[in-house]
């Protein structure tokens, strides 16, 4: 019995996405081994943070990098740095703040995770509305109290708000910082450097999603001056950043994961995803009551495919959401996404040999509910 079986905790085959709720991603053996090695020694965490960050910065073509306790913690730390800077009195007040503490965010691009801005001492100033925000509205939202403009980058939502390039232009013109939350935007690999090289001050990624590092880790890349400031706010220092502790194991684990990710042949990886999508399409060719096709891009706008299994009206006694719920009760349990009357299978989170199990379990559930 493994540890989850001993605890009675349900395990899943994940054909949905790198969801935090279900453990993010699976770490490669080399990352696990690096974390185990790191656990065997005492080190100065400040030195380790600095040298691991320098190593990652070189790998990712950035001025500097810092490992945080998840992407949300990265938002907290970036906000705190923008709001309090190196002022001891302002730092001591955090998360309370006054004066230059406004973080401007597109209302059309907001997500629930922006609560982290408030934790870091920022006052969220939305511009536009839920349907659309414009360049003029962004300009009007920036005041002398603006500390930063914040973008939650999601490819599928960029059409109804100012582009990244527009934000860079306005932030530079108005003399404010630009932060980008790109937590789930890997692939493409080039995102590790393209935002910063185009003018963003800080870009934040999840360590436990596309990078396949420790789930409790995040990666911040950007300007040296700002990263150095963040490092003095973050754990192991006392103050606001102390609760967001990153252990030596997570630092070494994420450093290893970034190296493996950068060295990997992204084209070959995505080609492997395509083969799995083709497998699903082939398995459901001629399957009564459903049809399969290729869906692109992924749910987070990443440039990789998913398989879409459309349930035909009246063919089954369950809709897609109900079928997905039943798949979670199977043995082995399977996670898939449901969208309208379709089941979506994401190959990114599947291990070898699991795509066949996913196809079989979906057929099993649908046949059991066939009218």
PEZI-V931067 format. One record per residue. RES is the residue in one letter. OMEGA is omega as a letter, one per 40 degrees, with the letter a starting at -180 (none if undefined). Layout:
RES&OMEGA + RES&OMEGA
This chain:
X&i + X&a + X&a + X&i + X&i + X&a + X&a + X&a + X&a + X&i + X&a + X&i + X&a + X&i + X&a + X&a + X&i + X&a + X&i + X&a + X&a + X&i + X&i + X&i + X&i + X&a + X&i + X&a + X&a + X&i + X&i + X&a + X&i + X&i + X&i + X&i + X&a + X&a + X&a + X&a + X&i + X&i + X&i + X&a + X&i + X&i + X&a + X&i + X&a + X&a + X&i + X&i + X&i + X&i + X&a + X&i + X&i + X&i + X&a + X&i + X&a + X&i + X&a + X&i + X&i + X&i + X&a + X&i + X&a + X&a + X&i + X&i + X&i + X&i + X&i + X&a + X&i + X&i + X&a + X&i + X&a + X&a + X&a + X&a + X&i + X&i + X&a + X&a + X&i + X&i + X&a + X&a + X&a + X&e + X&i + X&a + X&i + X&i + X&a + X&a + X&a + X&i + X&a + X&a + X&i + X&i + X&a + X&a + X&a + X&i + X&a + X&a + X&a + X&i + X&a + X&i + X&i + X&i + X&a + X&i + X&a + X&i + X&a + X&i + X&a + X&i + X&a + X&i + X&a + X&a + X&a + X&i + X&a + X&i + X&i + X&i + X&i + X&i + X&a + X&a + X&a + X&a + X&i + X&i + X&i + X&i + X&a + X&i + X&a + X&i + X&i + X&a + X&i + X&a + X&a + X&a + X&a + X&a + X&a + X&i + X&a + X&a + X&i + X&a + X&i + X&i + X&i + X&a + X&a + X&i + X&i + X&a + X&a + X&i + X&i + X&a + X&i + X&i + X&i + X&i + X&i + X&a + X&a + X&a + X&i + X&e + X&e + X&a + X&a + X&i + X&i + X&a + X&a + X&i + X&a + X&i + X&i + X&i + X&i + X&i + X&i + X&i + X&a + X&i + X&i + X&i + X&a + X&i + X&a + X&i + X&a + X&i + X&i + X&a + X&a + X&i + X&i + X&a + X&i + X&i + X&i + X&a + X&a + X&a + X&a + X&i + X&i + X&i + X&i + X&a + X&a + X&i + X&a + X&i + X&e + X&i + X&i + X&i + X&a + X&a + X&a + X&a + X&a + X&a + X&i + X&a + X&i + X&a + X&i + X&i + X&a + X&i + X&a + X&i + X&i + X&a + X&i + X&i + X&a + X&a + X&a + X&a + X&a + X&i + X&a + X&i + X&i + X&i + X&a + X&i + X&i + X&i + X&a + X&i + X&i + X&i + X&i + X&i + X&i + X&i + X&i + X&a + X&a + X&i + X&a + X&i + X&a + X&i + X&a + X&i + X&a + X&i + X&i + X&i + X&a + X&e + X&a + X&a + X&i + X&i + X&i + X&a + X&i + X&a + X&i + X&i + X&a + X&i + X&a + X&i + X&a + X&a + X&i + X&a + X&a + X&i + X&i + X&i + X&a + X&a + X&i + X&i + X&i + X&i + X&i + X&i + X&i + X&a + X&a + X&i + X&e + X&i + X&a + X&i + X&i + X&i + X&i + X&i + X&a + X&i + X&a + X&i + X&a + X&a + X&a + X&a + X&a + X&a + X&a + X&i + X&i + X&i + X&a + X&a + X&i + X&i + X&i + X&i + X&a + X&a + X&i + X&i + X&a + X&a + X&a + X&i + X&i + X&a + X&a + X&i + X&none
